[in-house]
Amino acid sequence: MAEHLHIISFDIPSPPNYGGVIDVYFKAKALAEVGVKVHLHCFEYGRPHAKELDKFCASVHYYPRRTGKHQLFNGLPYMVVSRRSEALMIRLLKDEHPILFEGLHSCYHLGDPRLHGRKRLVRAHNVEHDYYMALAKAEGNAFRRTYFINEARKLQKFEAVLAEADAVLAISPKDEAYFAGHFDHVTHIPAFHACNMVDVPTGLGDFAFYHGALGVAENDQAALYLVRKVFKDLKVKLIIAGSNASSELNREVAKAVNVELREDISTEEIHDLVRTAQVNVLPTFQATGIKLKLLLCLFTGRHVVCNSPMVEGTGLAQLCHVHDNPETMRTSILACMARPADGQAIEQRAKVLEERFSNKRNAERILQLLS
């Protein structure tokens, strides 16, 4: 008999065009492909309903997220309390199927006594309070910084609810070590993503590429670092793609002759730029979770130059050129611009990535946890 599974998603996961929803989308799809009947429940705020999800889910339901400012005064984290729904609970109680909660965000109902006895799994996308403290550090706006600090404190307290779960699915080895120190039944299930096999173009590209949601402070910080420190007067063209670039980033790009900013381009265009670039440059100043853009660049791009926080605790450092100061990063980029990405390095990528990050294999591991 086919296994049924409720998945509670913090957002509508289609189109799969940013970190967290990429994992949700391709996980649901991979589970459907191994025979699971997926009942997807999505909290909505700003993204349209997605017909695409009906192609592989047995049912899809949408619930409005309660985003009023008064929620900020609740003792629970805003990202959790704004995702509560009695309509969702009524649906969950109609059967006895297992439930997968996506992220701490969607765990408001995890400890509800009405769900006692049900098989409950939680996908941990991050150590959320660490992530929010890092957001606070990168944030220039005082109000937003205070919000992130308060949210981090509430998240750390709320995290105890994970004791209710039958299994916590950590997204990286580093996160697995953290959660295993606090809870039983923790297992590492790598991130789900868009690629089935390593497919790197031959020949040479003529530019370097950075992409990210530029409205997020850590990505804005990384892009500014590249423009000001790494690519300043470097004889290599850098293309930066993303949405909601800050006025500061726009100003810096306008001053740089070798940097181009492309805003609000489609996911397809970003994937195409990842493939055609000679070097994907991926600095980050937040070693949290795993960055899904790193996987995309390793599966489909030529060279990846990044810094330590991008690969910390991921087990992927040996597949990248890792540099922590602008000078060595510049030298590495110049060396990569002249060298095709082929041979042993690509074979090594295929060996590591296709085994560890196989969506099918990891869906089967979740299926075992459901029985």
Sequence and secondary structure as in RCSB ss.txt:
>XXXX:A:sequence
MAEHLHIISFDIPSPPNYGGVIDVYFKAKALAEVGVKVHLHCFEYGRPHAKELDKFCASVHYYPRRTGKHQLFNG
LPYMVVSRRSEALMIRLLKDEHPILFEGLHSCYHLGDPRLHGRKRLVRAHNVEHDYYMALAKAEGNAFRRTYFIN
EARKLQKFEAVLAEADAVLAISPKDEAYFAGHFDHVTHIPAFHACNMVDVPTGLGDFAFYHGALGVAENDQAALY
LVRKVFKDLKVKLIIAGSNASSELNREVAKAVNVELREDISTEEIHDLVRTAQVNVLPTFQATGIKLKLLLCLFT
GRHVVCNSPMVEGTGLAQLCHVHDNPETMRTSILACMARPADGQAIEQRAKVLEERFSNKRNAERILQLLS
>XXXX:A:secstr
   EEEEEESS   S  SHHHHHHHHHHHHHHHTT EEEEEEEESSS   GGGGGT SEEEEEE    GGGGGSS
S HHHHTT  HHHHHHHTTS   EEEETGGG TTTT GGGTTS EEEEE S HHHHHHHHHHH   HHHHHHHHH
HHHHHHHHGGGGGG SEEEESSHHHHHHHHTT SSEEE     S SS     S  SEEEEE  TTSHHHHHHHHH
IIIIISTT SSEEEEEESS  HHHHHHHHH TTEEEEES  HHHHHHHHHH SEEEE  S   S  HHHHHHHHH
 SEEEE HHHHTTTT GGGSEE SSHHHHHHHHHHHHTS   THHHHHHHHHHHHHT HHHHHHHHHHHH 
